[in-house]
Amino acid sequence: MKFFSPHQASARPDVLRAKHMYGMWFGVALGLTFSIFAWGIDAYILNRVNGLYPWLKFLGGAIPCMLVGGFTGWLSARFDRPFLALLFWAIAASFFAWLTVSLPLQITPRVLGYAEPGLRDLLHYTYYESFSARFGVAYAWLAIFVSLAGLLQIPL
């Protein structure tokens, strides 16, 4: 009977491949969960009151968040270092914060203008000086929570 040390077992290619896949799916799940709480509840409420394109913000946020989360989870599992995982998830949190602020104010009105040309003249949001402060506040909170959630991946 062959005995493997834990170090040898974690270096096997099948174990590494499984760990990378678990990391990727962890990131996809984290991105989807973030999207559900950021835009999914709003989309559900808008759908119940027959809002115009109620799922647009949710789909416009969920797809990029799941892609970035999956890639970040895979990178964190690939390098398998807590400090690098924290750095990768902090970078993902900055993308999530940018998307949280930009999606309702810039991206969705532009997409709605293409989908419904009659709305193009009605959806003009002005740029406020406090826009960068809002991004900073969103980033600070998201960096804390996304980094903590990303660190939960390390023991996998």
C-alpha positions in Angstrom: 0.0 0.0 0.0 1.3 3.4 -1.0 0.9 6.3 1.4 0.8 9.8 0.1 1.6 12.8 2.2 -0.8 15.7 2.0 1.8 17.7 0.0 2.1 15.0 -2.6 -1.7 14.6 -2.9 -2.2 18.3 -3.5 0.4 18.3 -6.3 -1.4 15.6 -8.4 -2.7 17.0 -11.7 -6.2 15.8 -11.2 -6.4 17.4 -7.7 -5.0 20.7 -9.1 -7.4 20.7 -12.0 -10.3 20.1 -9.6 -9.1 22.9 -7.3 -8.9 25.3 -10.3 -12.4 24.3 -11.4 -13.8 24.8 -7.8 -12.1 28.2 -7.7 -13.7 29.2 -11.0 -17.2 28.0 -9.9 -16.8 29.7 -6.6 -16.1 33.0 -8.4 -19.0 32.5 -10.8 -21.3 31.9 -7.8 -19.9 34.9 -6.0 -20.5 37.1 -9.1 -24.0 35.8 -9.5 -24.8 36.3 -5.8 -23.6 39.8 -6.0 -25.6 40.5 -9.1 -28.8 39.1 -7.6 -28.5 41.3 -4.6 -27.4 44.4 -6.6 -29.8 44.2 -9.5 -31.9 41.1 -9.3 -34.3 42.3 -6.6 -34.8 45.5 -8.5 -35.5 43.6 -11.7 -38.0 41.3 -10.0 -39.9 44.3 -8.6 -39.8 46.1 -12.0 -41.1 42.9 -13.6 -44.0 42.8 -11.2 -45.1 46.3 -12.1 -44.6 45.9 -15.8 -41.5 48.1 -16.1 -39.7 48.6 -19.4 -37.0 46.0 -19.9 -36.9 45.0 -16.2 -34.2 42.4 -16.6 -31.8 44.6 -18.6 -29.8 45.9 -15.6 -29.6 42.4 -14.0 -28.4 40.7 -17.2 -26.1 43.6 -18.0 -24.5 43.2 -14.5 -24.7 39.4 -13.9 -22.9 38.3 -17.1 -19.8 40.5 -16.5 -19.7 39.9 -12.8 -19.9 36.1 -13.3 -17.1 36.3 -15.9 -14.8 38.4 -13.7 -15.7 36.4 -10.6 -14.9 33.1 -12.4 -11.6 34.4 -13.7 -10.7 35.8 -10.3 -11.6 32.6 -8.6 -9.6 30.6 -11.1 -6.6 32.9 -10.7 -6.8 32.7 -6.9 -6.9 28.9 -7.0 -4.1 28.8 -9.6 -1.6 30.8 -7.6 -2.9 29.4 -4.2 -1.5 32.3 -2.1 -3.7 34.2 0.3 -2.1 37.5 -0.3 -2.4 37.2 -4.1 -6.0 36.0 -3.7 -6.7 39.1 -1.6 -5.2 41.3 -4.3 -7.1 39.6 -7.1 -10.4 39.9 -5.3 -9.7 43.5 -4.5 -9.2 44.2 -8.2 -12.5 42.3 -8.9 -14.2 44.4 -6.2 -13.1 47.6 -8.1 -14.7 46.2 -11.2 -17.9 45.4 -9.3 -17.9 48.9 -7.8 -17.4 50.5 -11.2 -20.2 48.4 -12.6 -22.5 49.1 -9.6 -22.2 52.9 -10.2 -21.9 53.0 -14.0 -24.6 50.4 -14.9 -27.7 52.4 -13.8 -26.3 55.9 -14.7 -24.4 55.3 -17.9 -24.6 51.8 -19.5 -28.4 51.1 -19.1 -29.6 54.5 -20.5 -27.3 54.1 -23.5 -28.5 50.5 -24.2 -32.1 51.6 -23.7 -31.5 54.4 -26.2 -30.5 51.9 -28.8 -33.4 49.5 -28.0 -36.1 52.3 -27.8 -34.9 55.2 -29.9 -37.8 57.4 -28.6 -36.2 57.2 -25.1 -32.8 58.5 -26.3 -33.7 62.2 -25.7 -35.3 61.5 -22.3 -32.5 59.6 -20.5 -29.8 62.2 -19.9 -28.1 61.9 -16.5 -25.8 64.8 -15.6 -22.3 64.1 -14.3 -22.0 65.3 -10.7 -18.8 66.2 -9.0 -19.7 63.6 -6.3 -19.6 60.8 -8.8 -16.1 59.8 -8.0 -16.9 60.0 -4.2 -19.8 57.6 -4.9 -17.4 55.3 -6.7 -15.0 55.5 -3.7 -17.7 54.6 -1.2 -18.9 51.7 -3.4 -15.4 50.5 -3.8 -14.6 50.7 -0.1 -17.6 48.6 0.9 -17.3 46.1 -2.0 -13.6 45.7 -1.4 -14.2 44.7 2.2 -17.0 42.2 1.4 -15.7 40.8 -1.9 -12.2 40.3 -0.4 -13.6 38.5 2.6 -15.7 36.3 0.4 -12.7 35.7 -1.8 -10.6 34.7 1.2 -13.2 32.0 2.0 -12.1 30.4 -1.2 -8.5 29.7 0.0 -9.4 26.7 2.2 -11.1 24.9 -0.7 
